[in-house]
Amino acid sequence: MADYTTYYFENEIDHFNKKDDRTYKQRYWYNDKFFKKEEQAPVFLYICGEWTCTPPDEQMFPMMVGAEHDALLVSLEHRYYGDSQPFDSWATDNLEYLSSEQALADIATFIEGTN
């Protein structure tokens, strides 16, 4: 795990309301130890799902496969879990943005924004 540094990506709270410009910090990690950028190696993006994410270690199957393919290894934390909190409070009104549609849009925005 020492090969990972914690980063935060500024993501949208509501991807479907362009009048809403609020953002939150979504936590992620990456490891370029195996990455062969000059050979246009792939990027393996591990989505942590609905729990607090930790940096994946090389013993996790997705990271083992990524390492075998000289990939850039990336791990992205799900909104509302761990340090990726859009709001300070879990009040019912704030949970409006906890949906699979918003989470999928988070991933797409992350990919577009980190190229």
DSSP file (Angstrom, degrees, kcal/mol; ACC not computed):
  #  RESIDUE AA STRUCTURE BP1 BP2  ACC     N-H-->O    O-->H-N    N-H-->O    O-->H-N    TCO  KAPPA ALPHA  PHI   PSI    X-CA   Y-CA   Z-CA
    1    1 A M    >         0   0    0      0, 0.0     3,-1.7     0, 0.0    56,-0.0   0.000 360.0 360.0 360.0 -13.6    0.0    0.0    0.0
    2    2 A A  T 3   +     0   0    0      1,-0.3    55,-0.0     3,-0.0     0, 0.0   0.672 360.0  69.2 -66.0 -15.1    3.0    2.3    0.3
    3    3 A D  T 3  S+     0   0    0     28,-0.0     2,-0.4     2,-0.0    29,-0.3   0.422  87.6  83.8 -83.8   2.8    2.9    2.8   -3.5
    4    4 A Y    <   -     0   0    0     -3,-1.7     2,-0.4    27,-0.1    27,-0.1  -0.870  57.0-165.6-111.6 139.6   -0.4    4.7   -3.3
    5    5 A T  E     -A   30   0A   0     25,-0.7    25,-0.6    -2,-0.4     2,-0.3  -0.954  27.7-117.5-116.0 141.1   -0.9    8.4   -2.5
    6    6 A T  E     +A   29   0A   0     -2,-0.4     2,-0.3    23,-0.1    23,-0.2  -0.632  37.6 176.1 -81.2 133.6   -4.4    9.8   -1.6
    7    7 A Y  E     -A   28   0A   0     21,-2.8    21,-2.5    -2,-0.3     2,-0.4  -0.869  20.2-140.7-129.8 164.0   -5.8   12.3   -4.0
    8    8 A Y  E     -A   27   0A   0     -2,-0.3     2,-0.4    19,-0.2    19,-0.2  -0.998   7.8-156.2-131.3 132.9   -9.2   14.1   -4.2
    9    9 A F  E     -A   26   0A   0     17,-3.0    17,-3.2    -2,-0.4     2,-1.0  -0.906  22.0-126.2-107.6 132.2  -11.1   14.9   -7.4
   10   10 A E  E     +A   25   0A   0     -2,-0.4     2,-0.3    15,-0.2    15,-0.2  -0.680  41.9 176.7 -79.7 105.2  -13.6   17.8   -7.4
   11   11 A N  E     -A   24   0A   0     13,-2.8    13,-2.5    -2,-1.0     2,-0.2  -0.736  31.8 -99.5-113.2 160.6  -16.8   16.1   -8.6
   12   12 A E  E     -A   23   0A   0     -2,-0.3     3,-0.3    11,-0.2    11,-0.3  -0.499  15.1-149.8 -77.9 141.7  -20.3   17.4   -9.1
   13   13 A I  S    S+     0   0    0      9,-2.1     2,-0.5     1,-0.3    -1,-0.1   0.913  94.6  26.5 -73.9 -44.3  -23.0   16.8   -6.5
   14   14 A D    >   -     0   0    0      8,-0.5     3,-0.8     6,-0.3    -1,-0.3  -0.908  64.6-178.6-124.1 103.9  -25.8   16.8   -9.1
   15   15 A H  T 3  S+     0   0    0     -2,-0.5    -1,-0.1    -3,-0.3     3,-0.1   0.625  81.4  54.5 -72.9 -13.7  -24.7   15.8  -12.6
   16   16 A F  T 3  S+     0   0    0      1,-0.2     2,-0.5     2,-0.0    -1,-0.2   0.355  95.1  66.4-109.2   4.7  -28.1   16.3  -14.0
   17   17 A N    X   -     0   0    0     -3,-0.8     3,-2.0     3,-0.2    -1,-0.2  -0.873  58.8-171.7-126.0  96.7  -28.9   19.9  -13.0
   18   18 A K  T 3  S+     0   0    0     -2,-0.5    -1,-0.1     1,-0.3    -3,-0.0   0.625  84.3  64.3 -67.7 -12.3  -26.5   22.2  -14.8
   19   19 A K  T 3  S+     0   0    0      1,-0.1     2,-0.8    -3,-0.1    -1,-0.3   0.645  87.9  79.9 -81.1 -15.1  -27.7   25.1  -12.7
   20   20 A D    <   +     0   0    0     -3,-2.0    -6,-0.3    -6,-0.2    -3,-0.2  -0.827  53.7 173.2 -96.0 108.5  -26.3   23.4   -9.6
   21   21 A D        +     0   0    0     -2,-0.8    -1,-0.1    -9,-0.1     2,-0.1   0.198  31.4 130.3-102.4  16.7  -22.5   24.1   -9.5
   22   22 A R        -     0   0    0     -8,-0.1    -9,-2.1   -10,-0.0    -8,-0.5  -0.408  34.9-173.7 -70.1 146.7  -21.9   22.5   -6.1
   23   23 A T  E     -A   12   0A   0    -11,-0.3     2,-0.3   -10,-0.1   -11,-0.2  -0.852  13.2-157.9-133.6 169.4  -19.0   20.0   -5.9
   24   24 A Y  E     -A   11   0A   0    -13,-2.5   -13,-2.8    -2,-0.3     2,-0.7  -0.948  30.8-101.7-142.7 163.9  -17.5   17.6   -3.4
   25   25 A K  E     -A   10   0A   0     60,-0.4     2,-0.5    -2,-0.3    60,-0.2  -0.803  32.1-161.6 -94.1 117.1  -14.1   16.0   -3.0
   26   26 A Q  E     -A    9   0A   0    -17,-3.2   -17,-3.0    -2,-0.7     2,-0.2  -0.873  17.4-131.2-101.7 124.8  -14.1   12.4   -4.2
   27   27 A R  E     +A    8   0A   0     -2,-0.5    50,-2.5   -19,-0.2     2,-0.3  -0.470  34.9 159.3 -79.9 141.4  -11.2   10.4   -2.9
   28   28 A Y  E     -AB   7  76A   0    -21,-2.5   -21,-2.8    48,-0.2     2,-0.3  -0.976  22.1-154.0-152.5 166.0   -9.0    8.2   -5.2
   29   29 A W  E     -AB   6  75A   0     46,-2.2    46,-2.5    -2,-0.3     2,-0.3  -0.954   8.4-169.1-135.5 154.4   -5.6    6.6   -5.4
   30   30 A Y  E     -AB   5  74A   0    -25,-0.6   -25,-0.7    -2,-0.3     2,-0.4  -0.993   9.1-159.6-144.6 157.6   -3.4    5.5   -8.2
   31   31 A N  E     + B   0  73A   0     42,-2.6    42,-2.4    -2,-0.3     3,-0.3  -0.980   9.9 177.5-135.9 119.0   -0.3    3.4   -8.6
   32   32 A D        +     0   0    0     -2,-0.4     3,-0.2   -29,-0.3     5,-0.1   0.166  49.3 114.1-106.1  17.3    2.0    3.8  -11.7
   33   33 A K  S    S+     0   0    0      1,-0.2    -1,-0.2   -30,-0.2    39,-0.1   0.847  90.6  26.9 -56.2 -37.7    4.6    1.3  -10.5
   34   34 A F  S    S+     0   0    0     37,-0.4    -1,-0.2    -3,-0.3    38,-0.1   0.545  93.8 123.4-100.7 -10.2    3.7   -1.1  -13.4
   35   35 A F        -     0   0    0     -3,-0.2     2,-0.7    36,-0.2    36,-0.2  -0.307  41.0-167.8 -67.7 127.8    2.4    1.4  -15.9
   36   36 A K    > > +     0   0    0     34,-1.8     5,-1.5     1,-0.2     3,-1.4  -0.731  14.1 171.0-112.2  78.8    4.1    1.5  -19.3
   37   37 A K  G > 5S+     0   0    0     -2,-0.7     3,-2.3     1,-0.3    -1,-0.2   0.870  73.7  60.3 -58.5 -40.9    2.7    4.7  -20.6
   38   38 A E  G 3 5S+     0   0    0      1,-0.3    -1,-0.3    -3,-0.2    -2,-0.0   0.729 105.4  49.7 -62.8 -20.5    5.0    4.8  -23.6
   39   39 A E  G < 5S-     0   0    0     -3,-1.4    -1,-0.3     0, 0.0    -2,-0.2   0.261 115.7-116.8 -98.5  10.4    3.5    1.5  -24.7
   40   40 A Q  T < 5 -     0   0    0     -3,-2.3    -3,-0.2     1,-0.1    -2,-0.1   0.906  47.4-174.9  52.7  47.2   -0.1    2.8  -24.3
   41   41 A A      < -     0   0    0     -5,-1.5    29,-0.1    29,-0.2    -1,-0.1  -0.243  25.5 -95.9 -66.2 160.4   -0.8    0.3  -21.5
   42   42 A P        -     0   0    0      0, 0.0    30,-2.1     0, 0.0     2,-0.5  -0.171  24.2-125.2 -76.2 170.2   -4.3    0.2  -20.1
   43   43 A V  E     -c   72   0A   0     28,-0.2     2,-0.7    -8,-0.1    30,-0.2  -0.979  16.2-153.8-113.4 127.8   -5.8    1.8  -17.1
   44   44 A F  E     -c   73   0A   0     28,-2.9    30,-2.9    -2,-0.5     2,-0.6  -0.916  10.4-165.1-103.6 113.3   -7.5   -0.5  -14.5
   45   45 A L  E     -c   74   0A   0     -2,-0.7     2,-0.6    28,-0.2    30,-0.2  -0.885   2.2-160.3-102.5 115.5  -10.1    1.5  -12.6
   46   46 A Y  E     -c   75   0A   0     28,-3.5    30,-2.5    -2,-0.6     2,-0.6  -0.860   5.5-152.8 -97.7 120.7  -11.3   -0.3   -9.4
   47   47 A I  E     -c   76   0A   0     -2,-0.6    30,-0.2    28,-0.2    28,-0.0  -0.846   4.3-152.5 -95.3 118.8  -14.7    1.0   -8.2
   48   48 A C        -     0   0    0     28,-2.3    -1,-0.1    -2,-0.6    29,-0.1   0.685  26.7-150.5 -69.7 -18.4  -14.8    0.5   -4.4
   49   49 A G        -     0   0    0     27,-0.3     2,-1.8     1,-0.1    29,-0.7  -0.365  51.9 -20.3  78.6-162.9  -18.6    0.2   -4.3
   50   50 A E  S    S+     0   0    0     27,-0.1     2,-0.3    -2,-0.1    -1,-0.1  -0.487 112.6  69.4 -90.3  70.6  -20.7    1.2   -1.3
   51   51 A W  S    S-     0   0    0     -2,-1.8    27,-0.4    30,-0.0     2,-0.3  -0.954  96.6 -66.3-164.4 170.5  -18.2    1.1    1.5
   52   52 A T        -     0   0    0     -2,-0.3     2,-0.2    30,-0.1    30,-0.1  -0.525  57.7-135.6 -67.0 125.6  -15.2    3.0    2.8
   53   53 A C        -     0   0    0     -2,-0.3    30,-0.1    25,-0.1    24,-0.1  -0.519  20.7-171.1 -85.4 149.2  -12.4    2.6    0.2
   54   54 A T        -     0   0    0     -2,-0.2   -25,-0.1    28,-0.0     3,-0.0  -0.933  43.1 -82.2-129.7 158.8   -8.8    1.8    1.0
   55   55 A P        -     0   0    0      0, 0.0     2,-0.1     0, 0.0   -51,-0.1  -0.428  53.4-119.8 -59.8 128.1   -5.9    1.8   -1.4
   56   56 A P        -     0   0    0      0, 0.0     2,-0.2     0, 0.0    19,-0.0  -0.424  24.6-139.7 -69.6 144.4   -6.0   -1.6   -3.1
   57   57 A D    >   -     0   0    0     -2,-0.1     3,-2.0     1,-0.1     6,-0.3  -0.589  27.3-102.2 -99.5 169.3   -2.9   -3.7   -2.6
   58   58 A E  T 3  S+     0   0    0      1,-0.3     9,-0.1    -2,-0.2    -1,-0.1   0.527 115.8  69.2 -70.3  -4.6   -1.3   -5.9   -5.3
   59   59 A Q  T 3  S+     0   0    0      4,-0.1     2,-0.3     5,-0.1    -1,-0.3   0.544  75.2 100.6 -89.7  -8.1   -2.9   -9.0   -3.8
   60   60 A M  S X> S-     0   0    0     -3,-2.0     4,-2.4     1,-0.1     3,-0.6  -0.613  82.0-124.6 -76.3 136.7   -6.4   -7.9   -4.9
   61   61 A F  H 3> S+     0   0    0     -2,-0.3     4,-2.4     1,-0.2     5,-0.2   0.881 106.9  50.9 -53.7 -47.8   -7.4   -9.7   -8.1
   62   62 A P  H 3> S+     0   0    0      0, 0.0     4,-2.2     0, 0.0    -1,-0.2   0.881 113.7  46.3 -59.6 -35.0   -8.1   -6.6  -10.2
   63   63 A M  H <> S+     0   0    0     -3,-0.6     4,-2.6    -6,-0.3    -2,-0.2   0.841 109.2  54.3 -76.2 -32.3   -4.8   -5.1   -9.3
   64   64 A M  H  X S+     0   0    0     -4,-2.4     4,-1.9     2,-0.2    -1,-0.2   0.927 111.8  44.8 -64.0 -43.9   -2.9   -8.4  -10.0
   65   65 A V  H  X S+     0   0    0     -4,-2.4     4,-1.1    -5,-0.2    -2,-0.2   0.918 113.0  51.3 -66.1 -42.9   -4.4   -8.5  -13.4
   66   66 A G  H ><>S+     0   0    0     -4,-2.2     5,-2.8    -5,-0.2     3,-0.6   0.909 108.6  50.9 -59.9 -43.4   -3.6   -4.9  -14.0
   67   67 A A  H ><5S+     0   0    0     -4,-2.6     3,-1.6     1,-0.2    -1,-0.2   0.893 106.4  55.0 -62.2 -39.5    0.0   -5.4  -13.0
   68   68 A E  H 3<5S+     0   0    0     -4,-1.9    -1,-0.2     1,-0.3    -2,-0.2   0.765 110.3  47.0 -64.1 -24.6    0.2   -8.3  -15.4
   69   69 A H  T <<5S-     0   0    0     -4,-1.1    -1,-0.3    -3,-0.6    -2,-0.2   0.182 114.7-114.8-102.8  15.8   -0.9   -5.9  -18.2
   70   70 A D  T < 5 +     0   0    0     -3,-1.6   -34,-1.8     1,-0.2    -3,-0.2   0.829  62.6 164.5  57.4  34.5    1.5   -3.1  -17.2
   71   71 A A      < -     0   0    0     -5,-2.8     2,-0.5   -36,-0.2   -37,-0.4  -0.362  48.3-111.4 -85.5 158.5   -1.6   -1.0  -16.3
   72   72 A L  E     - c   0  43A   0    -30,-2.1   -28,-2.9   -38,-0.1     2,-0.5  -0.797  38.5-140.7 -78.8 127.0   -2.0    2.2  -14.4
   73   73 A L  E     +Bc  31  44A   0    -42,-2.4   -42,-2.6    -2,-0.5     2,-0.4  -0.847  25.5 176.6-100.8 122.8   -3.9    1.1  -11.2
   74   74 A V  E     -Bc  30  45A   0    -30,-2.9   -28,-3.5    -2,-0.5     2,-0.4  -0.976  13.9-166.2-129.4 138.8   -6.6    3.5  -10.0
   75   75 A S  E     -Bc  29  46A   0    -46,-2.5   -46,-2.2    -2,-0.4     2,-0.4  -0.995   8.3-165.6-126.5 127.8   -9.1    3.1   -7.1
   76   76 A L  E     -Bc  28  47A   0    -30,-2.5   -28,-2.3    -2,-0.4   -27,-0.3  -0.950  13.9-135.5-120.7 129.8  -12.1    5.4   -6.8
   77   77 A E        -     0   0    0    -50,-2.5     2,-0.1    -2,-0.4   -25,-0.1  -0.614  25.2-114.6 -84.9 141.5  -14.3    5.8   -3.7
   78   78 A H    >   -     0   0    0    -29,-0.7     3,-1.6   -27,-0.4     6,-0.3  -0.439  39.1 -95.5 -71.4 142.2  -18.1    5.9   -4.0
   79   79 A R  T 3  S+     0   0    0      1,-0.2     6,-0.2    -2,-0.1    -1,-0.1  -0.275 109.4  24.3 -57.0 146.2  -19.9    9.1   -3.1
   80   80 A Y  T 3  S+     0   0    0      4,-2.9     2,-0.3     1,-0.2    -1,-0.2   0.443 105.7  98.2  75.2   4.4  -21.2    9.2    0.5
   81   81 A Y  B X  S-D   84   0B   0     -3,-1.6     3,-2.2     3,-0.5    -1,-0.2  -0.907  87.2 -22.6-122.2 151.1  -18.7    6.7    1.7
   82   82 A G  T 3  S-     0   0    0     -2,-0.3   -30,-0.1     1,-0.3   -28,-0.0  -0.284 128.2 -20.2  56.8-130.4  -15.4    7.1    3.5
   83   83 A D  T 3  S+     0   0    0      1,-0.2     2,-1.4   -30,-0.1    -1,-0.3   0.403 115.3  95.4 -90.0   1.5  -13.9   10.6    2.9
   84   84 A S  B <   +D   81   0B   0     -3,-2.2    -4,-2.9    -6,-0.3    -3,-0.5  -0.487  52.5 152.6 -94.3  65.9  -16.1   11.2   -0.3
   85   85 A Q        -     0   0    0     -2,-1.4   -60,-0.4   -60,-0.2    -6,-0.1  -0.855  34.7-166.3-103.1 116.5  -18.9   13.1    1.5
   86   86 A P  S    S+     0   0    0      0, 0.0     2,-0.3     0, 0.0    -1,-0.1   0.786  78.9  28.0 -68.3 -25.7  -20.9   15.6   -0.5
   87   87 A F  S    S-     0   0    0      1,-0.1    -7,-0.0     2,-0.0   -63,-0.0  -0.917  70.3-130.0-134.8 158.7  -22.4   17.0    2.7
   88   88 A D  S    S+     0   0    0     -2,-0.3     2,-0.4     1,-0.0    -1,-0.1   0.709  96.1  51.2 -76.2 -20.8  -21.5   17.4    6.4
   89   89 A S        -     0   0    0      2,-0.1    -2,-0.0     1,-0.0    -1,-0.0  -0.900  68.2-145.5-122.3 146.2  -24.8   15.9    7.4
   90   90 A W        +     0   0    0     -2,-0.4     5,-0.1     4,-0.0    -1,-0.0  -0.098  46.7 154.3 -96.1  34.0  -26.7   12.8    6.4
   91   91 A A    >>  -     0   0    0      1,-0.1     3,-1.1     3,-0.1     4,-1.0  -0.275  59.4-108.3 -59.1 150.0  -30.0   14.6    6.7
   92   92 A T  G >4 S+     0   0    0      1,-0.3     3,-0.9     2,-0.2     4,-0.3   0.858 118.6  56.4 -52.4 -41.9  -32.7   13.0    4.5
   93   93 A D  G >4 S+     0   0    0      1,-0.2     3,-1.1     2,-0.2    -1,-0.3   0.859 104.3  53.9 -59.6 -36.1  -32.7   16.0    2.1
   94   94 A N  G X4 S+     0   0    0     -3,-1.1     3,-0.9     1,-0.2    -1,-0.2   0.710  96.0  67.1 -73.0 -20.4  -28.9   15.5    1.5
   95   95 A L  G X< S+     0   0    0     -4,-1.0     3,-1.9    -3,-0.9    -1,-0.2   0.506  71.9  94.3 -79.4  -2.9  -29.4   11.8    0.5
   96   96 A E  G <  S+     0   0    0     -3,-1.1    -1,-0.2    -4,-0.3    -2,-0.1   0.791  84.1  52.0 -55.1 -29.3  -31.3   12.9   -2.6
   97   97 A Y  G <  S+     0   0    0     -3,-0.9     2,-1.2    -4,-0.1    -1,-0.3   0.302  80.1 101.5 -96.7   8.3  -28.0   12.6   -4.5
   98   98 A L    <   +     0   0    0     -3,-1.9     2,-0.3     4,-0.1    -1,-0.1  -0.748  55.5 122.8 -93.6  89.3  -27.2    9.1   -3.3
   99   99 A S  S  > S-     0   0    0     -2,-1.2     4,-2.3     1,-0.1     5,-0.2  -0.966  73.0-116.1-145.9 159.0  -28.2    7.1   -6.5
  100  100 A S  H  > S+     0   0    0     -2,-0.3     4,-2.6     1,-0.2     5,-0.2   0.858 115.7  56.6 -65.1 -33.7  -26.7    4.8   -8.9
  101  101 A E  H  > S+     0   0    0      2,-0.2     4,-2.0     1,-0.2    -1,-0.2   0.929 109.6  44.0 -63.6 -44.9  -27.2    7.3  -11.7
  102  102 A Q  H  > S+     0   0    0      2,-0.2     4,-2.1     1,-0.2    -2,-0.2   0.901 113.4  51.8 -65.9 -40.0  -25.2   10.0   -9.8
  103  103 A A  H  X S+     0   0    0     -4,-2.3     4,-1.8     2,-0.2    -2,-0.2   0.906 110.2  48.0 -64.9 -41.6  -22.5    7.4   -8.9
  104  104 A L  H  X S+     0   0    0     -4,-2.6     4,-2.1     1,-0.2    -1,-0.2   0.887 111.1  51.1 -65.2 -38.1  -22.1    6.3  -12.6
  105  105 A A  H  X S+     0   0    0     -4,-2.0     4,-2.7    -5,-0.2     5,-0.2   0.858 104.9  57.8 -67.0 -34.1  -21.9   10.0  -13.6
  106  106 A D  H  X S+     0   0    0     -4,-2.1     4,-2.7     2,-0.2    -2,-0.2   0.935 107.3  47.8 -56.1 -47.2  -19.2   10.5  -11.0
  107  107 A I  H  X S+     0   0    0     -4,-1.8     4,-2.6     2,-0.2    -2,-0.2   0.926 112.2  48.0 -62.6 -46.3  -17.2    7.7  -12.7
  108  108 A A  H  X S+     0   0    0     -4,-2.1     4,-2.4     1,-0.2    -1,-0.2   0.916 113.8  46.9 -62.1 -43.6  -17.7    9.2  -16.2
  109  109 A T  H  X S+     0   0    0     -4,-2.7     4,-2.6     2,-0.2    -1,-0.2   0.897 111.5  51.9 -65.6 -40.2  -16.7   12.7  -14.9
  110  110 A F  H  X S+     0   0    0     -4,-2.7     4,-1.3    -5,-0.2    -2,-0.2   0.937 111.0  47.3 -59.9 -47.8  -13.7   11.4  -13.1
  111  111 A I  H  < S+     0   0    0     -4,-2.6     3,-0.4     1,-0.2     4,-0.4   0.935 115.6  44.7 -61.5 -46.7  -12.5    9.6  -16.2
  112  112 A E  H >< S+     0   0    0     -4,-2.4     3,-0.6     1,-0.2    -1,-0.2   0.875 115.4  48.4 -64.2 -37.6  -13.0   12.7  -18.4
  113  113 A G  H 3< S+     0   0    0     -4,-2.6    -1,-0.2     1,-0.2    -2,-0.2   0.617 110.4  48.7 -82.6 -13.2  -11.4   15.0  -15.8
  114  114 A T  T 3<        0   0    0     -4,-1.3    -1,-0.2    -3,-0.4    -2,-0.2   0.305 360.0 360.0-111.0   9.7   -8.3   13.0  -15.2
  115  115 A N    <         0   0    0     -3,-0.6    -1,-0.2    -4,-0.4    -2,-0.1   0.489 360.0 360.0 -69.9 360.0   -7.2   12.3  -18.7
